[in-house]
């Protein structure tokens, strides 16, 4: 039988089995247990002032630790950084298996990087408590760099974080199944509660002009550090408006997916392995700004289009940084409060097609989504369209419009 690390005990210390000690610190009872294989103490707060309750809780911890020790598992071995690395390796396998796309994996990496910045990369997984992330929303939205972080962005990050913790818990790497994040205020979007925020037509015109100026300024001094990225992001955002494609689809776009039909018409192929819905689709756009033609002349990468090296796509953080700058240059008001992000260009694209009376089924095929999803999420009825619908049944008599 293993001998306990400690042989002599103070009057206020209670021995539990061979290696565990219950003791008081302030008003509350604590526990420590010597782990022979790791030659360290595991320590827990028992969170009670009642000695009987403390002993009961200590016994539960004791049996859990002994079970782990006997099965060869360690208590102190993994940090949050190691846990995240293990999780990302598994999600990378999911990409290879076709369960998620590369763009989703990139998003997961970004979410968990923010969490590691918050929780600390050397924090022990077994020391995590359910309340450790109760101020996550406050910290993420009060960034020192003054980059706006929306509530929906934080909510998505929290979901990813708890998916990680649940995965680690099932592998006995944490003692909790998830964090108790604070309940956030419900975002009141009025009549458009179930729909996405989007831009106005005037804002899109201003943004398109700002993108043009942004690209021109960057290309004028393209050899200056950072200007190639600046130009690439400008083209990326312009093509977001042009195509309505998802971020992951554009990030994985290659020149082999692009066919220039004439000076402006461009045929685009979205490969199934890069699409959220796992289906290849093709569509033609009228590239009046000649984004693709100009970009290929500037940066004729043989691999990924929106990449400095051709191998690693532009990161969401870089895209978000330049997006914010462009919104300010274009004079888009309250874009952070309105929860406008690069993905909102997709919402605008679909909304404008709907309001132009393009059949929803055609829009769904072009954008790789369903007609039902468009009707539920993307359809923003404009005032002009409401008037058009209201005046659909009319006749003209002697030059006067008469509603039937």
SVG drawing of the C-alpha trace seen along z (x, -y; Angstrom):
<svg xmlns="http://www.w3.org/2000/svg" viewBox="-61 -62 69 64">
<polyline fill="none" stroke="black" stroke-width="0.4" points="0.0,0.0 1.2,-3.5 2.3,-5.6 0.9,-9.0 3.2,-12.0 2.3,-13.6 2.6,-11.7 1.9,-14.4 -1.3,-16.3 -2.3,-19.6 -5.3,-19.6 -7.6,-21.3 -6.7,-18.8 -8.8,-15.8 -7.3,-12.8 -9.4,-11.2 -8.2,-7.7 -4.4,-7.6 -3.5,-10.6 -6.2,-13.3 -6.4,-16.1 -9.4,-18.3 -8.4,-21.6 -9.8,-25.1 -8.7,-28.3 -10.6,-31.2 -14.2,-30.1 -14.2,-27.5 -12.9,-23.9 -10.3,-23.0 -8.8,-19.7 -5.4,-18.6 -4.4,-15.1 -0.9,-13.8 -0.6,-12.3 2.3,-9.8 2.7,-9.4 3.0,-13.2 4.6,-14.0 2.4,-17.0 -0.7,-18.0 -4.1,-18.3 -6.0,-21.1 -9.7,-21.8 -12.0,-24.3 -14.8,-22.3 -16.9,-25.5 -18.6,-24.8 -18.3,-25.7 -19.8,-22.4 -17.3,-19.8 -19.6,-16.8 -20.3,-18.2 -16.6,-18.9 -15.7,-15.3 -18.4,-14.0 -17.2,-16.2 -13.5,-15.4 -14.3,-11.7 -15.9,-12.3 -12.8,-14.1 -10.6,-11.3 -12.3,-8.6 -12.3,-10.5 -8.6,-11.2 -7.8,-7.6 -9.7,-6.3 -7.8,-8.6 -4.5,-7.6 -5.2,-3.9 -6.2,-4.2 -2.9,-6.0 -4.4,-9.4 -2.7,-12.4 -4.2,-15.4 -1.7,-18.2 -0.6,-17.2 -2.7,-19.4 -3.0,-23.2 -5.7,-25.0 -3.3,-25.5 -2.7,-21.8 -6.5,-21.1 -7.2,-23.5 -4.5,-22.0 -5.9,-18.5 -9.4,-19.7 -8.3,-21.4 -6.5,-18.3 -9.8,-16.4 -11.7,-19.1 -9.0,-19.0 -9.8,-15.3 -13.5,-16.3 -12.5,-18.5 -10.8,-15.6 -13.8,-13.4 -16.1,-16.1 -18.0,-16.8 -17.0,-20.5 -15.4,-22.8 -12.0,-24.6 -13.7,-27.9 -15.5,-26.5 -12.2,-25.2 -10.7,-28.6 -13.6,-30.2 -13.2,-27.7 -9.4,-28.5 -10.2,-32.2 -12.8,-31.8 -10.5,-29.6 -7.6,-32.0 -9.7,-34.7 -10.6,-32.4 -7.0,-31.5 -6.2,-35.2 -8.9,-35.5 -8.3,-32.4 -4.5,-32.1 -2.6,-29.5 -0.9,-27.9 -4.1,-27.5 -4.6,-23.8 -7.7,-22.2 -8.6,-20.5 -8.5,-23.8 -11.2,-25.4 -14.5,-26.2 -17.9,-26.9 -17.7,-30.6 -14.3,-31.3 -15.8,-32.9 -18.6,-34.9 -17.0,-38.1 -16.0,-36.9 -18.6,-39.1 -17.4,-42.2 -13.7,-41.5 -14.3,-40.7 -16.4,-43.8 -14.0,-46.2 -11.0,-45.6 -8.0,-48.0 -7.6,-48.2 -11.0,-49.7 -12.1,-47.2 -15.9,-46.7 -17.0,-43.2 -20.7,-42.5 -22.8,-40.6 -23.6,-37.9 -19.9,-37.4 -19.3,-36.8 -22.3,-34.5 -20.9,-32.4 -17.5,-32.3 -19.1,-31.2 -20.9,-28.3 -17.5,-27.2 -15.8,-27.4 -18.4,-25.2 -18.2,-22.7 -14.5,-22.5 -15.1,-22.1 -17.7,-19.4 -15.3,-17.5 -12.6,-17.7 -14.9,-16.6 -15.9,-13.5 -12.2,-12.6 -11.8,-13.2 -9.6,-16.2 -11.8,-18.7 -14.0,-18.5 -16.7,-20.7 -18.9,-20.1 -19.1,-23.8 -18.9,-27.4 -21.8,-29.3 -21.6,-32.4 -23.8,-35.3 -27.1,-35.6 -26.9,-38.4 -29.7,-40.9 -31.9,-39.8 -31.2,-42.0 -34.3,-43.8 -34.5,-44.1 -38.2,-45.0 -40.1,-43.6 -37.0,-42.1 -36.1,-40.1 -35.7,-36.8 -33.8,-38.5 -30.3,-39.6 -29.1,-43.2 -28.0,-44.5 -26.8,-47.7 -28.9,-50.3 -28.5,-50.8 -26.9,-54.2 -24.4,-52.7 -23.4,-50.0 -22.7,-52.8 -20.5,-54.6 -18.8,-51.4 -18.0,-50.5 -16.5,-53.9 -14.5,-53.6 -13.2,-50.2 -12.1,-51.6 -10.1,-54.3 -8.7,-51.9 -7.4,-49.5 -6.0,-52.4 -4.1,-53.8 -2.7,-50.4 -1.6,-49.6 0.0,-53.0 2.6,-51.8 2.2,-48.1 5.8,-47.3 5.2,-49.1 4.7,-46.6 1.0,-45.9 -0.3,-47.3 -0.6,-44.0 -2.8,-42.7 -4.7,-46.0 -5.4,-45.6 -6.3,-42.0 -8.8,-42.7 -10.3,-45.5 -10.8,-43.1 -12.1,-40.5 -14.8,-42.8 -15.7,-44.1 -16.2,-40.5 -18.3,-39.8 -20.7,-42.5 -20.5,-41.2 -21.1,-37.5 -22.9,-37.1 -20.6,-34.1 -19.7,-32.9 -16.4,-33.8 -15.1,-30.2 -16.0,-29.9 -14.1,-33.0 -11.1,-32.2 -10.7,-28.9 -11.3,-30.3 -8.6,-29.6 -8.0,-31.1 -8.9,-27.7 -12.4,-28.4 -12.7,-31.6 -13.5,-31.9 -13.5,-35.4 -16.3,-35.2 -15.8,-38.7 -14.6,-42.1 -17.1,-42.0 -19.0,-38.7 -17.3,-36.2 -18.2,-32.5 -17.5,-31.3 -17.3,-27.8 -17.8,-27.2 -16.3,-23.7 -18.3,-21.4 -15.5,-20.8 -15.4,-24.5 -19.1,-25.1 -21.1,-24.9 -23.8,-22.8 -21.1,-20.5 -22.5,-21.0 -20.6,-22.4 -22.4,-25.3 -21.7,-27.7 -23.0,-31.1 -22.2,-34.2 -21.8,-37.7 -21.5,-41.1 -18.2,-42.4 -18.7,-46.0 -15.8,-47.0 -13.6,-44.4 -12.4,-43.2 -11.3,-39.8 -9.5,-41.1 -7.6,-43.7 -6.8,-41.4 -5.4,-38.7 -3.1,-41.3 -1.9,-42.4 -1.6,-39.0 -1.8,-36.0 -1.4,-33.4 -1.6,-29.9 -3.3,-28.7 -5.6,-30.6 -6.7,-34.0 -7.1,-35.8 -3.7,-34.9 -0.3,-36.6 1.5,-33.3 -1.1,-31.4 -1.3,-28.8 -2.7,-30.5 -6.0,-32.6 -6.5,-36.0 -7.5,-35.6 -10.9,-36.8 -9.0,-39.2 -7.2,-40.9 -10.5,-41.1 -12.4,-42.5 -9.7,-45.2 -9.8,-46.5 -13.6,-46.2 -13.9,-48.5 -11.6,-51.1 -13.7,-50.9 -16.9,-51.4 -15.6,-54.6 -14.3,-55.8 -17.7,-55.1 -19.5,-56.9 -21.6,-53.9 -23.2,-55.0 -23.4,-52.7 -22.2,-49.7 -21.0,-48.0 -24.3,-48.6 -26.2,-47.3 -24.1,-44.2 -22.8,-44.8 -19.9,-42.5 -18.3,-41.3 -20.9,-38.5 -23.6,-41.2 -22.7,-41.7 -24.2,-38.3 -27.4,-39.4 -27.5,-42.5 -26.8,-40.5 -29.7,-38.2 -32.0,-41.0 -31.4,-43.1 -32.1,-40.1 -35.3,-39.4 -36.4,-43.0 -35.6,-42.9 -38.1,-40.1 -35.6,-37.5 -37.3,-34.1 -36.2,-32.9 -35.3,-29.4 -32.8,-31.0 -31.3,-33.0 -31.1,-29.9 -29.2,-28.0 -26.8,-30.9 -26.0,-31.4 -26.0,-27.7 -28.8,-27.9 -32.5,-27.0 -35.6,-29.0 -37.0,-28.4 -33.9,-29.8 -34.1,-32.9 -37.7,-33.5 -37.0,-33.1 -33.7,-34.8 -32.7,-37.0 -35.8,-38.6 -35.8,-42.3 -39.0,-43.9 -38.1,-47.5 -40.6,-50.3 -40.5,-50.6 -41.3,-47.0 -44.2,-47.3 -45.6,-50.2 -45.1,-48.2 -47.0,-45.2 -49.8,-47.5 -50.2,-49.0 -50.1,-45.8 -53.8,-45.9 -54.5,-49.1 -55.7,-50.6 -55.0,-53.9 -57.9,-56.0 -57.4,-59.3 -53.8,-59.4 -54.9,-58.8 -54.0,-55.6 -57.0,-53.9 -56.6,-51.2 -59.0,-48.3"/>
</svg>
